[in-house]
Amino acid sequence: MCGILALIQANARDTSVATELHEALYFLQHRGQDACGIATCASGGKIYQCKGNGLASKVFREDGSRVADLPGYMGIGHLRYPTAGTSANAEAQPFYVNSPYGICFAHNGNLINATALKRFLDFEAHRHINTESDSELMLNIFANELNETGKARVNDKDIVEALQRMYNRCVGGWACTAMLAGQRYWPSDNGEGMDYMMASESVALKQLGFTDFVDILPGQAVIIRKGAGPVAYQIQERKSYSPDIFEFCYFARPDSVIDGISVNASRENMGYRLALKIKRILTPAEINAIDVIIPIPETSNTSAPCVAAKLKRPIYQGFVKNRYVFRTFIMPGQQQRVRGVQRKLNAMDEKFAGKTVLLIDDSIVRGTTSREIVTMSRAAGAKKVYFASCAPPITHPHIYGIDLNLSNALHADFESSQASPSELIAHDKGANRALEDIAKRIGADKVIFQDLEDLKVSCSEAVVSKSTPREERDFEVGVFCGNYVTPVDEGYFQHIEEVRGETRKMKVLEKAREAVANGWADQEELEIATKGIKVAEKGKLVPASDEDKKCGAYPAVNGEKRRKRSREEKSPPKDQMDISLHNYGDFER
């Protein structure tokens, strides 16, 4: 669920596109704090970019001075919220390939046939894959299909046919923007015409003064030539119209409208329907005994007042969120992460002391933070704690949205970044994750989850009046039930776990060495620091054995696995990025 942007200006002499995109990044910063970047195209088809790890204020500097390095009248932007892949600077987007035509690409989504695509690119297309990113895969598939035209310049028909072939090869869910340089369609010199912009959420468009919003439909592509208006093409027959429902539960800004649905209104509906569920779970006496309803900042701030209104109980802000502490998942060890949660949220004792409280959160992922929040509530004096989630139990990986193994950066559930799907608190709920068991694990007296059908209705009934009516009211809900909008082979989950394991190895090794140096290492960290690390079953990271240290096989497919690095390769430059661009990768200096 990254943030993607694209902007093309009518006037070729206007070079402010990077300024506009930079401002838009801040409106979508919640969609990705891991990395960001902007690529622009100036006269003569030259491409300029600045990208790297961190917030927009870090990559482009607090004063935005790096934007001056990006001339041009059209550009694309990206904010990364990691799914599959690594957190390396080299995987910051937009991506670029110089052949054919010079293509910049910003992508959000997952490809569930990534292994097959790598083999195709290696053995048939002869294109090298340098990262673990699905985005690089899709860019190279598109570039290869576009190259099949054999033309020096392409028209809309060529692009559409290349996209159709790309869609036929790729399996998964995605949204992306692309920019082709060097095409002989120029904007007007006198500034006549319209500026056009694309964005993941309407808030970025609105804040930059754009109007007349149009949703890009499933299977559809919109091509905007320089100096011309947008033209929509149906690339592939629409199989369903199923927005990811987790956007409305948690991810999107409340002041956005996505697929014609008001995020704020959907969360208000979730609150009203959650209140009805609470009435079915708690007795009238238990509801009357609730002294205060307290939201967990910040997503549930919209839903909690609706719960309170329906239950006719008072509501207070009992937690204060500190926005200026570093992310908890970078801390070495669970104990430090728990202390990080306490630094992020502070309970006000007077709101809890001697009271029965009902806590409202947007969701419960693994329960680690939920447990800490309940503990904080009791430490502040609460005599009884109920915990209600606006989302149903999360039972499966969120393959087309947030990587729940890496969701710590934004989510209220600031937990370990190394959890496997089996560590989801509601995974295999029918066996040993009954509601009573979940309540016990997080320390609450009772836990209440939203019903999936109520969640879907909450979103369906939040359609804004001016939006285009949708023929169906379906959503991607695989995270709650395992029924994904596209079929997912069981081997894909194993592949994802292995990729995560491989990409976490160096980070875990560095943390183990740091723990040893500072004297807080446990036995496993000590073994990792001295023996090395390997990826075991289901992506689990364990200390390496003496036999493992002898191995260093090269992969059969480029980009599929990494060989053992030589001593000279141990510490590659942190700011190493594309070398074939006018590239500014020294933002950290």
C-alpha positions as CSV (number, residue, x, y, z in Angstrom):
1,M,0.0,0.0,0.0
2,C,2.6,2.5,-1.1
3,G,1.8,6.0,-2.3
4,I,2.1,6.8,-6.0
5,L,1.9,10.1,-7.9
6,A,2.1,11.4,-11.4
7,L,1.9,14.9,-12.8
8,I,2.2,16.4,-16.2
9,Q,2.0,20.2,-16.8
10,A,0.6,21.9,-19.9
11,N,3.4,24.4,-20.3
12,A,6.8,23.0,-21.3
13,R,8.5,26.1,-19.9
14,D,7.0,25.4,-16.4
15,T,9.6,23.5,-14.4
16,S,7.7,23.3,-11.1
17,V,6.5,19.8,-11.4
18,A,9.0,18.5,-8.7
19,T,7.8,21.2,-6.3
20,E,4.2,20.1,-6.8
21,L,5.1,16.4,-6.4
22,H,7.2,17.1,-3.3
23,E,4.3,18.9,-1.7
24,A,2.0,15.9,-2.6
25,L,4.4,13.5,-0.9
26,Y,3.6,15.0,2.5
27,F,-0.1,14.6,2.0
28,L,0.5,10.9,1.3
29,Q,3.4,10.3,3.8
30,H,1.2,8.0,5.9
31,R,1.3,5.6,2.9
32,G,5.0,5.0,3.2
33,Q,7.7,6.1,5.6
34,D,10.3,3.6,4.5
35,A,11.6,5.5,1.4
36,C,10.5,8.0,-1.2
37,G,11.5,9.6,-4.4
38,I,10.7,11.8,-7.4
39,A,11.7,11.4,-11.0
40,T,11.1,14.2,-13.6
41,C,11.6,14.7,-17.3
42,A,12.8,17.9,-18.7
43,S,13.3,19.2,-22.2
44,G,15.3,16.9,-24.5
45,G,13.9,13.9,-22.7
46,K,16.5,14.0,-19.9
47,I,15.4,12.3,-16.7
48,Y,16.4,13.5,-13.2
49,Q,15.6,11.9,-9.9
50,C,16.2,12.0,-6.2
51,K,15.3,9.1,-4.0
52,G,16.4,7.2,-0.9
53,N,15.4,5.8,2.5
54,G,13.5,7.8,5.0
55,L,10.7,10.4,5.1
56,A,10.3,13.1,2.5
57,S,11.8,15.6,4.9
58,K,15.0,13.6,5.0
59,V,15.4,12.6,1.4
60,F,14.6,16.1,0.1
61,R,15.9,17.9,3.2
62,E,13.8,19.8,5.7
63,D,13.8,22.9,3.5
64,G,13.0,21.0,0.3
65,S,16.2,22.2,-1.3
66,R,16.8,19.0,-3.2
67,V,13.7,19.7,-5.3
68,A,15.8,22.4,-7.2
69,D,17.8,19.5,-8.6
70,L,14.8,18.1,-10.5
71,P,13.8,20.3,-13.5
72,G,11.0,19.3,-15.7
73,Y,7.3,19.6,-16.6
74,M,6.3,16.0,-15.9
75,G,7.2,13.6,-13.2
76,I,6.2,10.7,-11.0
77,G,6.6,10.2,-7.2
78,H,6.6,7.2,-4.8
79,L,6.4,6.5,-1.1
80,R,7.4,3.0,-0.1
81,Y,5.7,0.9,2.5
82,P,7.5,-2.4,2.1
83,T,5.8,-5.6,1.1
84,A,8.2,-8.1,-0.5
85,G,11.8,-7.0,-0.9
86,T,14.3,-5.2,1.2
87,S,14.6,-1.8,2.7
88,A,17.8,-0.9,0.7
89,N,18.3,2.5,-0.9
90,A,18.5,0.7,-4.2
91,E,14.9,-0.4,-3.9
92,A,13.6,3.2,-3.3
93,Q,11.4,4.2,-6.2
94,P,10.8,5.4,-8.9
95,F,12.8,2.8,-10.8
96,Y,14.4,3.5,-14.2
97,V,15.5,1.5,-17.3
98,N,17.1,3.3,-20.2
99,S,15.9,0.8,-22.8
100,P,13.6,1.1,-24.5
101,Y,12.9,4.8,-24.7
102,G,13.8,5.6,-21.0
103,I,11.1,4.4,-18.6
104,C,10.5,5.5,-15.1
105,F,8.2,3.4,-13.0
106,A,6.4,3.7,-9.6
107,H,4.6,0.6,-8.4
108,N,2.4,-0.5,-5.5
109,G,1.4,-4.2,-5.3
110,N,2.5,-7.8,-5.2
111,L,3.2,-10.3,-7.9
112,I,2.4,-13.8,-6.8
113,N,4.2,-15.4,-9.8
114,A,7.4,-13.6,-9.2
115,T,9.6,-16.7,-9.5
116,A,8.2,-17.5,-12.9
117,L,8.7,-13.9,-14.0
118,K,12.3,-14.0,-13.0
119,R,12.9,-17.1,-15.0
120,F,11.3,-15.5,-18.1
121,L,13.3,-12.4,-17.8
122,D,16.6,-14.3,-17.3
123,F,16.3,-17.1,-19.9
124,E,14.0,-15.5,-22.5
125,A,14.1,-11.7,-22.2
126,H,17.7,-11.6,-21.1
127,R,17.1,-8.8,-18.7
128,H,18.9,-8.6,-15.4
129,I,17.1,-8.3,-12.1
130,N,19.2,-6.5,-9.4
131,T,16.8,-6.4,-6.4
132,E,14.1,-8.5,-4.6
133,S,11.5,-6.0,-5.6
134,D,8.3,-6.9,-7.5
135,S,8.4,-3.4,-8.8
136,E,11.6,-4.0,-10.7
137,L,10.1,-7.2,-12.1
138,M,7.1,-5.5,-13.5
139,L,9.1,-2.6,-14.9
140,N,11.3,-5.0,-16.8
141,I,8.3,-7.1,-18.1
142,F,6.8,-3.8,-19.4
143,A,10.1,-2.7,-20.9
144,N,10.5,-6.0,-22.6
145,E,7.0,-6.0,-24.1
146,L,7.4,-2.4,-25.2
147,N,10.7,-3.3,-26.9
148,E,8.9,-5.9,-29.0
149,T,7.5,-3.1,-31.1
150,G,11.0,-2.6,-32.6
151,K,10.1,1.1,-33.2
152,A,12.2,4.2,-32.5
153,R,9.0,5.9,-31.1
154,V,5.8,4.3,-29.9
155,N,2.1,5.5,-30.1
156,D,-0.8,4.7,-27.8
157,K,-1.7,1.5,-29.6
158,D,1.8,0.2,-29.1
159,I,1.7,1.0,-25.4
160,V,-1.7,-0.5,-24.9
161,E,-0.6,-3.8,-26.6
162,A,2.5,-3.9,-24.5
163,L,0.4,-3.4,-21.4
164,Q,-2.0,-6.2,-22.5
165,R,1.0,-8.6,-22.8
166,M,2.3,-7.5,-19.5
167,Y,-1.1,-8.1,-17.8
168,N,-1.2,-11.6,-19.3
169,R,2.2,-12.4,-17.8
170,C,1.8,-10.9,-14.4
171,V,-0.5,-12.4,-11.7
172,G,-1.4,-10.4,-8.6
173,G,-2.7,-6.9,-7.7
174,W,-1.1,-3.6,-8.5
175,A,-1.4,0.1,-9.2
176,C,1.4,1.9,-11.0
177,T,2.5,5.0,-12.9
178,A,5.1,5.1,-15.7
179,M,6.8,8.0,-17.5
180,L,8.3,7.5,-21.0
181,A,11.0,10.0,-22.0
182,G,11.9,11.0,-25.5
183,Q,8.5,10.6,-27.1
184,R,7.8,13.3,-29.7
185,Y,4.6,14.7,-28.1
186,W,5.4,18.1,-26.6
187,P,3.3,20.3,-24.3
188,S,2.3,23.7,-25.6
189,D,4.7,26.5,-25.3
190,N,2.0,29.0,-24.5
191,G,0.7,27.0,-21.5
192,E,-2.7,26.3,-23.1
193,G,-4.3,23.1,-21.9
194,M,-4.7,21.4,-18.6
195,D,-2.4,20.0,-16.0
196,Y,-3.2,16.4,-15.0
197,M,-2.4,14.5,-11.9
198,M,-2.8,11.0,-10.6
199,A,-2.6,10.0,-6.9
200,S,-3.3,7.1,-4.6
201,E,-5.7,9.2,-2.5
202,S,-7.9,12.2,-3.4
203,V,-6.5,14.3,-0.6
204,A,-3.3,14.9,-2.5
205,L,-5.3,16.0,-5.6
206,K,-7.6,18.3,-3.7
207,Q,-4.8,20.0,-1.7
208,L,-2.9,20.8,-4.9
209,G,-6.1,22.4,-6.4
210,F,-7.2,19.7,-8.8
211,T,-10.9,19.0,-9.4
212,D,-13.1,16.6,-11.4
213,F,-11.7,13.4,-9.9
214,V,-12.1,10.2,-11.8
215,D,-11.4,6.7,-10.5
216,I,-9.2,4.5,-12.6
217,L,-11.0,1.2,-12.8
218,P,-9.6,-2.3,-12.5
219,G,-7.9,-3.5,-15.7
220,Q,-7.8,0.1,-17.0
221,A,-4.9,2.3,-18.1
222,V,-4.9,6.0,-18.6
223,I,-2.4,7.4,-21.1
224,I,-1.7,11.2,-21.1
225,R,0.4,12.4,-24.0
226,K,2.3,15.6,-23.7
227,G,0.0,18.4,-24.7
228,A,-3.1,16.2,-24.8
229,G,-5.8,15.1,-22.5
230,P,-6.1,11.7,-20.8
231,V,-7.4,8.7,-22.7
232,A,-8.6,5.6,-20.8
233,Y,-8.1,2.1,-22.3
234,Q,-9.5,-1.1,-20.9
235,I,-6.3,-3.3,-21.0
236,Q,-7.9,-6.4,-19.6
237,E,-11.5,-7.4,-19.0
238,R,-12.5,-6.4,-15.5
239,K,-12.9,-9.5,-13.4
240,S,-14.1,-7.7,-10.2
241,Y,-14.1,-4.3,-8.6
242,S,-12.7,-5.1,-5.2
243,P,-10.9,-2.3,-3.4
244,D,-8.7,-3.4,-0.4
245,I,-11.0,-3.0,2.6
246,F,-8.0,-2.5,4.9
247,E,-7.6,1.0,3.3
248,F,-10.8,2.0,5.0
249,C,-10.1,0.1,8.3
250,Y,-6.7,1.7,8.8
251,F,-4.5,2.8,6.0
252,A,-6.0,5.8,4.2
253,R,-6.4,9.3,5.5
254,P,-9.9,10.0,6.9
255,D,-10.3,13.1,4.6
256,S,-9.8,11.0,1.5
257,V,-12.3,9.5,-0.9
258,I,-11.2,6.2,-2.5
259,D,-13.2,4.4,-5.2
260,G,-16.1,6.7,-4.4
261,I,-16.1,5.8,-0.7
262,S,-15.6,8.3,2.0
263,V,-13.0,7.0,4.4
264,N,-14.3,9.1,7.3
265,A,-17.9,8.0,6.7
266,S,-16.9,4.3,6.4
267,R,-15.1,4.5,9.8
268,E,-18.1,6.2,11.4
269,N,-20.2,3.3,10.1
270,M,-17.7,0.8,11.5
271,G,-18.2,2.4,14.9
272,Y,-22.0,2.2,14.8
273,R,-21.9,-1.5,13.7
274,L,-19.2,-2.3,16.2
275,A,-21.4,-0.9,18.9
276,L,-24.2,-3.3,17.9
277,K,-21.7,-6.2,18.1
278,I,-20.7,-5.1,21.6
279,K,-24.3,-5.1,22.6
280,R,-24.6,-8.7,21.5
281,I,-21.4,-9.8,23.4
282,L,-21.7,-7.8,26.6
283,T,-24.8,-7.9,28.9
284,P,-26.8,-4.7,29.5
285,A,-25.3,-4.7,33.0
286,E,-21.7,-4.9,31.7
287,I,-22.4,-2.1,29.2
288,N,-23.9,0.2,31.9
289,A,-20.9,-0.5,34.0
290,I,-18.5,1.0,31.4
291,D,-17.3,4.3,32.8
292,V,-15.4,5.5,29.8
293,I,-14.7,4.6,26.1
294,I,-11.1,5.4,25.1
295,P,-9.8,5.2,21.5
296,I,-6.3,4.0,20.7
297,P,-4.8,6.8,18.6
298,E,-5.2,7.6,15.8
299,T,-7.3,5.7,13.3
300,S,-9.9,4.7,15.8
301,N,-10.5,8.3,16.8
302,T,-13.2,8.4,14.1
303,S,-15.0,5.2,15.1
304,A,-14.8,5.5,18.9
305,P,-17.2,8.5,19.2
306,C,-19.8,6.5,17.2
307,V,-19.4,3.5,19.5
308,A,-19.9,5.9,22.5
309,A,-23.0,7.5,21.0
310,K,-24.6,4.2,20.2
311,L,-23.8,2.7,23.6
312,K,-24.6,6.0,25.4
313,R,-21.4,5.9,27.3
314,P,-18.9,8.8,27.8
315,I,-15.7,9.0,25.7
316,Y,-12.4,10.6,26.6
317,Q,-8.9,10.7,25.0
318,G,-7.0,8.7,27.5
319,F,-3.8,8.1,25.5
320,V,-1.5,10.9,24.3
321,K,0.6,9.9,21.3
322,N,4.2,11.1,21.0
323,R,4.9,11.7,17.3
324,Y,8.6,12.3,17.7
325,V,10.1,9.0,18.8
326,F,11.9,6.6,16.5
327,R,10.2,3.5,15.2
328,T,10.1,0.6,17.6
329,F,10.8,-2.2,15.1
330,I,14.5,-1.0,14.7
331,M,15.2,-1.7,18.4
332,P,17.3,-4.7,19.3
333,G,15.0,-7.1,21.0
334,Q,11.4,-7.4,22.2
335,Q,12.1,-5.8,25.6
336,Q,13.3,-2.6,23.9
337,R,10.4,-2.6,21.5
338,V,7.9,-2.8,24.4
339,R,9.6,0.1,26.0
340,G,9.3,1.9,22.6
341,V,5.5,1.4,22.7
342,Q,5.4,3.1,26.1
343,R,7.3,6.0,24.7
344,K,4.9,6.3,21.8
345,L,1.7,6.2,23.9
346,N,1.2,7.7,27.4
347,A,-1.8,6.9,29.5
348,M,-3.4,9.7,31.5
349,D,-4.0,8.2,35.0
350,E,-7.0,10.3,35.7
351,K,-8.9,8.8,32.8
352,F,-8.4,5.3,34.0
353,A,-8.2,5.3,37.8
354,G,-10.9,3.1,39.3
355,K,-12.8,2.8,36.1
356,T,-14.1,0.1,33.7
357,V,-12.8,1.1,30.3
358,L,-13.7,0.0,26.8
359,L,-10.7,0.4,24.5
360,I,-11.4,0.9,20.7
361,D,-8.7,0.1,18.1
362,D,-8.7,-0.2,14.4
363,S,-7.4,-3.8,14.4
364,I,-5.4,-6.4,16.4
365,V,-2.5,-8.0,14.4
366,R,-0.3,-10.0,16.7
367,G,-1.5,-8.7,20.0
368,T,1.9,-7.7,21.4
369,T,1.1,-4.0,21.4
370,S,-2.5,-4.6,22.4
371,R,-1.3,-6.5,25.4
372,E,1.1,-3.6,26.3
373,I,-1.8,-1.1,25.9
374,V,-4.0,-3.1,28.2
375,T,-1.1,-3.4,30.7
376,M,-0.7,0.4,30.6
377,S,-4.4,0.8,31.2
378,R,-4.3,-1.3,34.3
379,A,-1.1,0.4,35.5
380,A,-3.0,3.7,35.2
381,G,-5.7,2.3,37.6
382,A,-8.3,0.7,35.4
383,K,-10.3,-2.0,37.3
384,K,-11.6,-3.7,34.2
385,V,-10.6,-3.5,30.5
386,Y,-12.6,-4.5,27.5
387,F,-10.9,-4.3,24.1
388,A,-12.9,-3.9,20.8
389,S,-11.5,-4.0,17.2
390,C,-13.2,-2.2,14.3
391,A,-11.8,-4.9,12.1
392,P,-12.5,-8.6,12.1
393,P,-9.8,-11.1,13.3
394,I,-6.8,-11.0,11.0
395,T,-6.1,-14.6,10.1
396,H,-4.0,-14.5,6.9
397,P,-1.2,-12.5,5.3
398,H,-2.1,-9.2,3.7
399,I,-0.5,-9.9,0.3
400,Y,-2.0,-7.1,-1.6
401,G,-1.6,-4.4,1.0
402,I,0.4,-3.8,4.1
403,D,3.1,-6.3,5.0
404,L,1.9,-7.1,8.5
405,N,5.4,-8.3,9.2
406,L,6.6,-4.8,8.6
407,S,3.6,-2.7,9.6
408,N,5.2,-1.3,12.8
409,A,6.3,1.9,11.1
410,L,2.8,3.4,11.0
411,H,0.3,1.1,12.8
412,A,-0.7,1.4,16.4
413,D,0.2,-2.2,16.8
414,F,4.0,-1.6,17.0
415,E,5.2,-5.1,17.1
416,S,8.2,-7.3,16.1
417,S,9.1,-7.1,12.4
418,Q,9.9,-10.8,12.2
419,A,6.6,-12.4,12.8
420,S,5.3,-15.2,10.5
421,P,1.7,-15.6,9.5
422,S,1.3,-18.2,12.3
423,E,2.1,-15.5,14.8
424,L,-1.0,-13.5,13.9
425,I,-3.1,-13.6,17.0
426,A,-6.2,-14.9,15.2
427,H,-4.4,-17.4,12.9
428,D,-5.9,-20.9,13.3
429,K,-8.5,-19.3,15.6
430,G,-10.8,-22.3,15.4
431,A,-8.1,-24.5,17.1
432,N,-6.7,-22.4,19.9
433,R,-7.4,-18.8,19.3
434,A,-11.0,-18.5,20.6
435,L,-12.0,-15.1,21.8
436,E,-11.4,-16.1,25.4
437,D,-7.9,-17.1,24.5
438,I,-7.2,-13.9,22.6
439,A,-8.5,-11.9,25.5
440,K,-6.3,-13.8,27.9
441,R,-3.2,-13.3,25.7
442,I,-3.6,-9.5,25.6
443,G,-4.7,-9.3,29.2
444,A,-8.3,-7.9,28.6
445,D,-11.4,-9.0,30.4
446,K,-13.1,-9.5,27.1
447,V,-12.3,-8.8,23.4
448,I,-14.8,-8.0,20.7
449,F,-14.2,-8.1,16.9
450,Q,-16.2,-6.5,14.1
451,D,-18.0,-9.0,11.9
452,L,-16.7,-9.2,8.3
453,E,-20.1,-8.7,6.8
454,D,-20.7,-5.6,8.9
455,L,-17.3,-4.2,7.9
456,K,-18.2,-4.6,4.2
457,V,-21.6,-3.0,4.7
458,S,-19.9,-0.1,6.6
459,C,-17.8,0.7,3.5
460,S,-20.5,0.0,1.0
461,E,-22.9,2.5,2.7
462,A,-20.2,5.3,2.7
463,V,-20.4,6.1,-1.0
464,V,-20.3,9.8,-1.7
465,S,-23.1,11.4,-3.6
466,K,-21.1,12.6,-6.6
467,S,-19.3,9.4,-7.3
468,T,-20.0,7.1,-10.2
469,P,-22.3,4.3,-9.1
470,R,-20.6,0.9,-8.8
471,E,-22.2,-2.1,-10.2
472,E,-21.0,-4.3,-7.4
473,R,-20.1,-3.7,-3.7
474,D,-17.2,-6.2,-3.2
475,F,-13.9,-5.9,-1.5
476,E,-10.5,-7.6,-1.2
477,V,-10.9,-9.3,2.3
478,G,-8.3,-12.1,2.1
479,V,-6.5,-10.8,5.2
480,F,-9.6,-11.7,7.2
481,C,-10.6,-15.0,5.7
482,G,-8.0,-16.2,3.2
483,N,-10.2,-15.7,0.2
484,Y,-8.1,-13.4,-2.0
485,V,-9.4,-11.6,-5.0
486,T,-7.0,-13.6,-7.2
487,P,-6.1,-17.3,-6.6
488,V,-2.9,-17.7,-4.6
489,D,-0.7,-20.8,-4.8
490,E,0.4,-22.1,-1.4
491,G,4.0,-22.0,-2.5
492,Y,3.8,-18.2,-2.8
493,F,3.6,-17.8,1.0
494,Q,6.7,-20.0,1.4
495,H,8.4,-17.9,-1.2
496,I,7.5,-14.6,0.6
497,E,8.8,-16.0,3.9
498,E,12.1,-17.0,2.2
499,V,12.5,-13.5,0.6
500,R,11.8,-11.8,3.9
501,G,14.3,-14.1,5.6
502,E,17.0,-13.4,3.0
503,T,16.5,-9.7,3.1
504,R,16.5,-9.5,6.9
505,K,19.7,-11.5,7.4
506,M,22.2,-8.6,7.4
507,K,20.0,-6.5,9.6
508,V,19.6,-9.2,12.2
509,L,23.3,-10.0,12.1
510,E,24.1,-6.3,12.7
511,K,21.7,-6.2,15.6
512,A,23.2,-9.4,17.1
513,R,26.7,-7.9,16.9
514,E,25.4,-4.7,18.4
515,A,23.8,-6.6,21.3
516,V,27.1,-8.5,21.9
517,A,29.0,-5.2,21.9
518,N,26.6,-3.6,24.4
519,G,26.4,-6.6,26.6
520,W,22.7,-7.4,26.3
521,A,22.9,-10.3,23.8
522,D,21.0,-13.6,24.6
523,Q,22.4,-17.0,23.6
524,E,20.9,-17.0,20.1
525,E,22.3,-13.5,19.4
526,L,25.7,-14.6,20.6
527,E,25.7,-17.6,18.3
528,I,24.5,-15.4,15.3
529,A,27.3,-12.9,16.0
530,T,30.0,-15.6,16.1
531,K,28.8,-18.2,13.6
532,G,26.7,-16.2,11.2
533,I,23.1,-16.6,10.2
534,K,20.9,-18.6,7.8
535,V,17.3,-18.8,6.6
536,A,15.6,-21.9,7.9
537,E,12.0,-23.3,7.3
538,K,9.3,-20.6,6.8
539,G,11.9,-17.9,6.6
540,K,13.0,-18.2,10.2
541,L,16.4,-16.9,10.9
542,V,18.7,-19.1,13.0
543,P,22.4,-19.3,13.7
544,A,24.5,-20.9,10.9
545,S,26.3,-24.1,11.4
546,D,29.9,-24.9,10.4
547,E,28.6,-26.7,7.3
548,D,26.5,-23.7,6.2
549,K,29.6,-21.5,6.3
550,K,31.2,-23.7,3.6
551,C,28.3,-23.2,1.3
552,G,28.1,-20.3,-1.2
553,A,26.2,-21.6,-4.2
554,Y,25.4,-19.3,-7.0
555,P,21.7,-19.0,-8.1
556,A,20.3,-20.6,-11.2
557,V,18.2,-17.5,-11.9
558,N,19.4,-13.9,-11.6
559,G,17.9,-12.0,-8.7
560,E,16.4,-15.2,-7.1
561,K,18.9,-15.7,-4.4
562,R,22.1,-14.0,-3.2
563,R,25.4,-15.7,-3.2
564,K,27.7,-15.4,-0.3
565,R,29.5,-12.1,-0.4
566,S,33.3,-11.8,-0.6
567,R,35.1,-9.8,1.9
568,E,35.3,-6.8,-0.4
569,E,31.5,-6.9,-0.9
570,K,30.6,-6.9,2.8
571,S,29.8,-3.2,3.0
572,P,28.4,-1.8,-0.2
573,P,27.8,2.0,-0.3
574,K,24.5,2.9,1.5
575,D,23.6,5.4,-1.1
576,Q,24.3,3.2,-4.2
577,M,21.4,3.7,-6.7
578,D,20.9,3.8,-10.4
579,I,24.0,4.9,-12.3
580,S,22.5,5.7,-15.7
581,L,20.6,8.8,-14.5
582,H,21.3,12.4,-13.6
583,N,20.9,10.9,-10.1
584,Y,21.3,12.6,-6.7
585,G,21.8,9.9,-4.1
586,D,23.8,11.9,-1.6
587,F,20.9,13.3,0.4
588,E,22.4,11.9,3.6
589,R,25.6,13.9,3.3
